[in-house]
Amino acid sequence: MKDIQYYITPPHRCSYLDDRSARMVFIDPQQPVDQASLSELSRQGFRRSGDFIYRPECHHCRQCLSARVPVGLFSPNSSQKRAIKRNQDLRMEIRPTRQATQVHYRLYERYINQRHYDGDMYPPSREQFDKFLVESCTHSFFIEFWLADRLMCAATCDELDDGISAVYTFFDPDETARSLGTFAILKQIEWVKQQGKPFVYLGYWVPEAPKMNYKMQYSPLEILLEGRWQRLLRPLNPDETLQLTRTLSRPENISDYRRFR
């Protein structure tokens, strides 16, 4: 770890908060990263996207909080139990990401086109798919869910020495009633527990970003705050979330972000 070279990006538009800019610390893409190194980096708040391993590093905002589920303490709520029941007809398979086929790409393409047409990954391409989800500096795999010979959902995971990092999930956008995104996380939690490992890393929880609220439903949730993993035993209510948000970014500094846009 001591030999890893770190770099930082210039300020750019934040993907989570419209009135902010962001900066990323990333490690040298040419640096070999084994599972042990990626595991330690994950504990320090880093994420992987393709061969890019990064962590937000913003001057006046600390809202990107790494989040992980301690699987031994997790118990699904009533809504999550219904998602499990609705998907009992699906078959789970595990496959290395490098064995991805056109079937995987077509599902990913439909998912981006219908669910994220206003996002950074639109329009999708096979090259983008390969760089984002297939190519990896570590052992990465899909947890797949099939209805007979039809791929319904694929969750991309990085294997860590203390669990997995949930990189990205894509699913059939026409099957909204199944709650496939919720189901995929629940099955990742179940799989890690079966492996005898303690955590599923869910990426960043951003308290002020509504699209990140779903991560609070996997309680208890641990967040990396002030350099320590701290456990939230239940979802925060709106007042508690607002109080946390105020400690992570000062409203008077939003103008500092706008000048970079």
N, C-alpha and C positions, 0 to 999 in steps of 0.2 A: 504493500500500500504506500510506503514512503517514497517509492520511485515513480508514482503516478504523476504525470504532468497535467495541470489544470489550466483551463482557459476560460475567458468570460466573453459573452456576446455584447455588442452594442445594445442600447435600449431599442425595443421593438414593441409593437402592439400586443397587449395582453390578450390571451385567448379566453380568459375567464371573466374579466371585468372591463367593460367598454371604456371607462374613463381612466384607465391606467395603461402604463407601458410596463414592460418586463425586461429582465436580464436573466440569462442562464449561465451558470457555471457548468462546464462540461469537461470531460477528460479527453486526452489526446486520442482521436479515433484510431490511430495507429498502435496504441498501447494494447498489448494482449491482456484480456481480462478473463480470468478463470472463474469458476463458480464461487470459490471462497471469496475472491475479491468483490464480485458482484453482490454477494450476500452482505459483506461488510458495508459496501456503498449503499445498499438498500437500507440498512439500519441507520445510515447517516442521512437518509432522505433523498437519495438519488433514484432516478428511473431510467429505464432503457427504452429507446425507440429506434428500431433497426440497430445500427452499430453506434448510435449516438446515446451516450449515458450522461444525464444532465440533472441539475437541481436548480430551481428558481433562486435568484439572488438579487433581490430588488431593494433599492435604497430605503424607501419609506413604507413598504408594505411587506407583511410577513404572513399573508393569508393562505398561501399554498402550504397546507399542513399535511405531511405524510401521514397516511392512515393505514392501520392494519387490524385484522380481526384475530383475537386470541381464540383459536378454534375450540379449545377445550372448555371454554366458558360460554360459547355461543349456543343459543337455543332459538329456533325460528319463531317469529310471531305468527299470529293467526293468518295474516295476509300471505306471508311466506309459505306457510303450510298449505294454503290453497294453491299457490303456484306449483308446489311439489306434486300435489294431487292432480292438477290439470295436465301434467307432463309425464305421468306414469307410463304412457305408451311409447316413450322415447327410449332408444338404446344408446348407451354411452360407449364411445371408443376413444382411445388415445393414440395420437399419431405425431411424430416429429414434424415441426413446421416445414422442414426442407422437403417433405413428401407432399406438400400442397399440390393440388391439381386444379384444372380448370373449373371443377365443381366448386371448390372453395372460393376461387376468384369470382365466379358468377354470383354466388351468394353475397360476398363482400360488395360487389358492384351494385347489386340491387339495394343493399342496406344503405350504402352511402347515398345513392341517388334518391332514395325515398325518405330517409331519416336525417341526413346531414347535408342536404343540398345547399345549405347556407353556411357551411363550415369550411375549415381550412383544407380538408381532404377532398373537396369537390372541385372538379370532376375526378372520379376514380380512374385509375389506369392499372394495367398489370404490373408495370414497372414500379409504380407507387406501392402496390400491394406487396410485391416481393421485398422491396427495401424496408417497408414498415413492419411487416409481420413474418416474412419467411426467412430473410437473412438475419442472422443473429451471431453475436460474439460468444454466446453461451449455449447451454442445452435448453432449447425452447420446444414446446409441444402444444398441440391443440387438444383440448378436451372437447370432443364432438358429440352432438346429439342428433340421432337419425330416426326418422319415421319410415320404417321399411328401408327403401333405397334412396330416400330423399334427405339430404342434409338440411337440418333445420337451424342449427346453431353451432358456432365454433368459438371457444374461448381460448385465446392465446396466452400461454403461461411461460414464465421463466422459472426453472428449478433453482431453489436456493437451499442453503444448508439448514435453514430454520423454517422452510415452507415453500411457498411459491409467490411470485409477483404476478398479479393479474394484469397483463399488458393491455389487452383489448378483446372485446367480444363483439361479434357481428352475428345477426340472425335474420330469419325470414321476416321482412317488414310487414307482410300481410297477416301474420299470426299474432296480432297484438293481444288477443284474449289469453294467450298462453303465458304472458309475462316471462318470456324467454331470457331476458337480461337478468331478472331476479333469480330465475331458476339456475342459470349458469353460475352465478356467484355462490348460491347455496350448495351446488354440487362440487364446486372448487373447495369450499370449506369442508365438506364431507370427505373429499378425497384426501386433503392434507391431514385431516384427523386420522384417517385410516393409515396414512404413512407414518404416523407417530411424530409428526412435526407440529410446531406450535402456532404458526402464523400464515395468514393470507394477506399479502400487501395489496391494498386497493388503489394505490396511487395517491393523488392529492385531493384532500377535502378542502374546499374554499368556502368558508362560512357565508360570504356575501353573494355567492353565485348559486342561484336556484337550481341549476342543472346538476349541481354536486350534492344536493340535499339527500339523495337516495342513499348515500354512503352512511348517513347517520342511522339508518334503519337496521344496520348490522351491529347490534349492541350485544356485549360491550365492545367499544371501539377504542383503540389506542391511537393517540396522535403524538407526533413529534413536536414538542413545544419547548422553546428555550433549551434545545439540546438534549431533552429528556423525553422518553416515551411516557405519556401520562394517560391513564385509563378513564374513559367516560362510561359510566355504568348504564346510562340511558340516553336517548336523544335529547339534545338541548331544546328548551322551549324558545319562542321568539325573543323574549327579553334576554335570556342567557346568551343566545347567539349574537344579539346586538351588542351586549357587553363585551363578549369575546372579540367581535369585529373591531370595536373601538380600541382595544388594546393592541391589535395587530396592525392598524393603519390609522393615521391621523387625517381627518378630513381636510385640514388646512394644507396638506401636502399634495392633494390631488392635482393642483395646478402644476406641480413639478412634473407630473406624468404627462399632462396635456401638451407641454411644450416639446415633448419628444415625438408627438404623433404627426 
